[in-house]
Amino acid sequence: MTAAYYYIGKDITFYLDTAVPFGLNSRQHVAWWMHGEAGRRGDGRVLRDYGVVGHLMGGTGAQMGGWYRKEIKTVEDPRGPQVPGRRLCRPDSRQARSRAQQIPGGDIYPALEKGTIDAAEWVGPYDDEKLGFYKVARRIVTTPAGGKAPAWVRAYINQKSWSSLPPLYQKAIETTANRGDALDAAR
């Protein structure tokens, strides 16, 4: 079970499986997954090329702006978490103000501590606090980050393993993965 956007190096469409910057909110994402032509069916077509079957398992809810080492007073100040692999630009120009760094989760705190990065965001305040970001980046931007919509996670199962399961087991996994109460909790 993971967030597909960790694999955008293989296929940029994996963003759609997790979160699209400035994209769908939680309810819209669940509706897209459950009822949209591009949702579950489209996801299945993409994953088939990689020999995988995916099942929606839940999400993070709204994510935040991040933990910053320095106070943000103007649009000139942000130099922190952004859309992975993209740059934050001033609203009135294309001038880059910061550069996102894709760093493995376990390397974020040391990078903050050493000053290699000025800001960070992992999942949200609860998970970020467990990683101790607040110890070195004392300023938090708690408004949901427009650039990082709620992230969704899927259970990914090898296609051959999935096909070898009896239909009853497949149905049990599908039913568990798509339980309404599990998806409601993520909204």
N, C-alpha and C positions, 0 to 999 in steps of 0.2 A: 504494500500500500504506500503510495507516494504521490507527490505532485508532479505532473508531467512536464511542467516548465523547466524542470532540471535537465530535460533532454532536448531543448530547443536547438542545440548544436546538431542534432540528427535531423530534426524537422521542425520548422518554425510553427507549424500548425499545432504543435503540442501546447502552445500558449492557450489555444481555445479550450483545451482539456482542463486547464487550471484557472487562469484568470487573464482577461484581456485588459490592458491599460485603458482606463477611462471607460470600461465596458459595463457588462451586465451586473446588476446587484444580485443578491442571493436568490430572491424569488424569480427573477428573470432567468438566471442561470439554470435553476431547477426546471423551469418551464421549457427552456431551450433543450435541456437534456431529455426530459420526459416526453415532450410532445413535438419538438421541432425536427424537421427533416434533417437538419445538419447536426443535431444533437447526438443521441445514442447511435442512430444509424450511420451518420457521417463519421462519428468517432470510430465505429466498428470498421468502416472501410479503410480509414487511415491506419489503425492498429493492425489490421490484417497484414499489411505490408511488412510489419515487424514481427509477425507471428505471435501476436498477443491479443487477448480479450480483456476489455476493461469494464469495470462496474463502479458507478458513482457511490462513494462511501460517506460523504459529508464534506463540510468545509469549515473554514476558519472564521467566517463572519467578516465584518468590516475590519480592515487592517488600518494601522495608524501611520503617521508620517515619519516616525523614527526618533532615535536618540542622537542628540548633537552635542559635540564637545564645546561649541561656541554658540552664543545667543544669536538668534535670527531676528534682525530688526527690519530688514528691507529685502526686496526681491534680489538684491545683489549678494546677499549673505549665504543662501543655501549652497552647501557643498557636501551633500550627503546622499542618502538612499534615493535612488530614482528607478525608473523602469529599467529592468536589467538590460545592460548593453546599450542604453540610450543616454542622452544628455538632457539636463534640465535647462530650459531656455527662458529668458526674460519674456514676459507676455508680449512686449512690443518689438521683439527682435528675434533673430536666430542665433544670437551670441550665446555660446555655451557657458554655463555657469558652474556646472559640476560634471563629473564623469562617473558613471556607475562602475563599480568593481564587482565582478561576480566572484565571491569568495565562499569556500566551503563553510558550512555552519560552525564547525569547530575552530575555524581560523578567524572568525569575526572579532571575538573579544581580544585576542592578542594584537590584531591589527589596530583596533581602537586604542588599546593600551600603549602601543608603540607610536601612535600618531600617524601610521601609514594611511589610515582613513580618518575622516573628521566626523563621520556619522554612520549609523547602522540601523537596520531594521530587519528582524527575522520573521516573526509571525504577528506579534502583537504584544501589548504590555505584559501580559501574563507570562508568555514563553520567553520574551526578551529579558524580563526581570530574573527568571531562573538562570539565564546565561550571564547575568551580572553586568549587562551593558550600562546600567545606571551608575556603576562605580566609577567609570571613566568618562562617560558621556552623560553629564548630569541634567541636560535640558531635553525634555521630551515634547514632541509635537504630537498631540493626541487626536487631532482631528483626522478623520479617515483620509488616507492618502488617495487622491484622485487617480494617481498613476498606478496604484496597486489595488485593484478590486479584490473582493473576497476570494480567497484561493480555495479551489476544490481539489480533493484527493480522490483517487480511484484505486481500486484493487486491480492489479494487472496480473493476469494469469497466462502462462504459456499456452498457446493455441492447441498444441498436441496434448498437453496435460488436460486441458479443458475438454477436448473432444473425447478423451478416454474415460471421462466421468459418466456414470449412468445419468440419464435424463432427470431422474428424481434429485440427484445431488446438484446438478446444474440449476434446476429450478429452486432448490433451497438456497443456493448462493445468490441467485438473482433476486429472490424475494428478500433475503436478508440485506443485500446491498441496496435495494431500492425501497426499503421500509419507509413509509411516510413519516413516521415519528423521528427517524434518524435524520431525514432530510429537513423536517420542520425544525429540529434543534439547531441546524446549521443556518437557518434563515435569519 
